[in-house]
């Protein structure tokens, strides 16, 4: 539209600049024309942590944080979690449409074909200490796959890209299961391609001496739902890492390893483990009011509440809460659940939380659910990484196909010294070095 223009008055020069608006945004490169003179670089945007900067255009995931909405390719997450399998959703996230029966069969076959790991990978994993963190093992092993498949560097060949996508989605559950069994000292279990994606993962985790592992269907479906909920979440820290590393045309294995490294931080994928620590610290229901008052006074953190994007109830939290109930009918009720439910009830009725829009997020119940299924907290982020690999690959592929994308290279505001001369060594005085 002709009037979709932002008019900027530069009071330094009294010059006026018209900057076109596109879908409610301006291109910050357009600010460069705002100068005080020919030697001026021009105005830049300064936005630490990308709080108000769109780094790309994407058709994959839509979030309305104020309304508590999450869509994959236009489909509400609630419908996908209720009606679809994880690999159906993976196909949707990657290729834009839900598959037909024939397309899903072919897709599942392609993924299943790539579940095995090269035997050298087992030797690589054997080099880790017995108590190595599973996420560190996962990141390293995914990166090492780059050496197994050197053709993956040809990122501009669509057929080659798709081959690597199948490989990664097929292999990450196997890697994850191997990291789990490594910590227990158990032998690795090969994939069983007669089983579904989540059932096969459970078999590789928990199969012992039985000839054929039979997954509990309730737990398998709950894990499938968790995978659906974690498949993608717009331009979060790890997706941004995937796009940034991938923008250098690095292969998808090392790019995925970089994204997984971003996920491993406690402010991203490790938050549900922090929820369990908080519930342990609270201990009993009667101590919740005192803990909340301490939080309001600035003592400690209330983990699992609030979200950078959601200013309403996280839609994934509602689904996980329902799925957790199904799991507890099989595993027995986790004592932490009673504390969590009471904590949620009090918080949702408290004006302090209501005014600040601090609602439960996806991490609040997922850790309790994972623990009930038998996972130790150090495996939680690995479980997150399996489905999020789909989202990372979708973001990576979209980035490569976007003609506007170039190698990621943000600007900075320099705050260091002005030009200065080197003093001969014998004349230098000790200075306190800035760290």
C-alpha positions, 0 to 999 in steps of 0.5 A: 500500500502507498501509505505503508511507509515509516517517516523518520525525522533525523533531528541531527540534520533535519532530514526526513527519510521514508522507510517502507514497511513490509508486513509490519517490519522495516528492513534495518539495512534501509536505516543505513541511508540515515547519515550525518555526512558522507563519512557516516556509516549510517544508522544501525539497529541495536537489538541484543538477543534479537528481542525485536528483530526478524532474522528471516521469513519462515512458513514453518511455525506460527506462534501468537504468544498473547493468545497461546497459539502454536501452529505447524504449517497452519495446523493447530498443535492440539489437532496434530497431537490428537490425530497424528503420529510424530512422523506424520508431523515430521513430514508436515514440518519438513515438506509443508503438507500432511502426507497421504497414506502412500507418502507417509509409507514411503517417508517411514520406509526412508527414515527406517532404512537409516536407523542403523549406525556405522559400527565405527560410531560404537567405537567412538562412543566407547571412548567416552567416560562411563559418566559422560553427560548424554547430551555431550555424547549426542552432540559429538556423535552427531557431528562425527557423522559428518565424517561418515557422509562427506557428500553431505557437504553438497548442500545445494543438491535437493536430492542430497539434502533429502538423503541427509534429512532421512539419515539424521531423523533415522539416526538420532534416536539410535544415538540417543539410546546408545548414550543412555545405555553407555551410562548404564554400562549396557550393551547397545541394542540395534534398531528393530525396524518392525516397530514404530519410530517411538517404539523402536526408540524405547526398544533400543533404550530398554530391551534386555534379554527378551527376544522381542521388545513390546512397548507399552502402547500408552507410553509409546503414544505419550512419547509420540505426543511429546515428540510432536510438541517439541518438533519446532518452535519458531526462531528459538536459540537452537533454530537460530544456531542451525540457521547461522551455522548452516548459512556458511554452507556447513553440512547438516550434521555439524549444523545440527550438532551446533543447534544441539549444543545451543539446546543443551543450555539450562535456559533452553532445553535444560529447563525441565530438569530445573523444574524437578530440582525446584520441586525437590527443593519445595519438598511438600505441598505445605511449603509451597506458599513460603516458596512463592513468597520467597520468589516474589521477594527475589529469592530463587527462581520459579522454573516452568512458569513464563515464556519469552514468547507466550504471554498466555498458557503455553498450549503445549503445557495443556497437552503434556498435562493430559498426556502425563495423566495417561502415563501415571495410570501406567507408571503410578503417580509421581509424588512430584505431581501433587506439588506441581498441581498445587503450585500451578493452582496457587500461581494461577489464582495469584494476582502477582502471576496473573499481572505478569502473565506467568503461566505454566510452560512446556517444561513444567510437566514434561520433566515429571513425565519423563522421570515417571517413564524412567529417564534420569534428568541428564537424558531430558535434553537428549529427548528434546533433541530427537524431535527438534532435529526435524524442526532444525532440518526444516529451518536449515532447508528453508534458509538454503532455499531463501534467495535473501539469506546470506552468511550470518554476520551481525554488526556490533557496536565497538566499545573498545579503545581508540587507535593506540601505539604498541609500547616496547616491552621493557617500557610497559607498565602492568595494567589490569586486563579486561576480561 
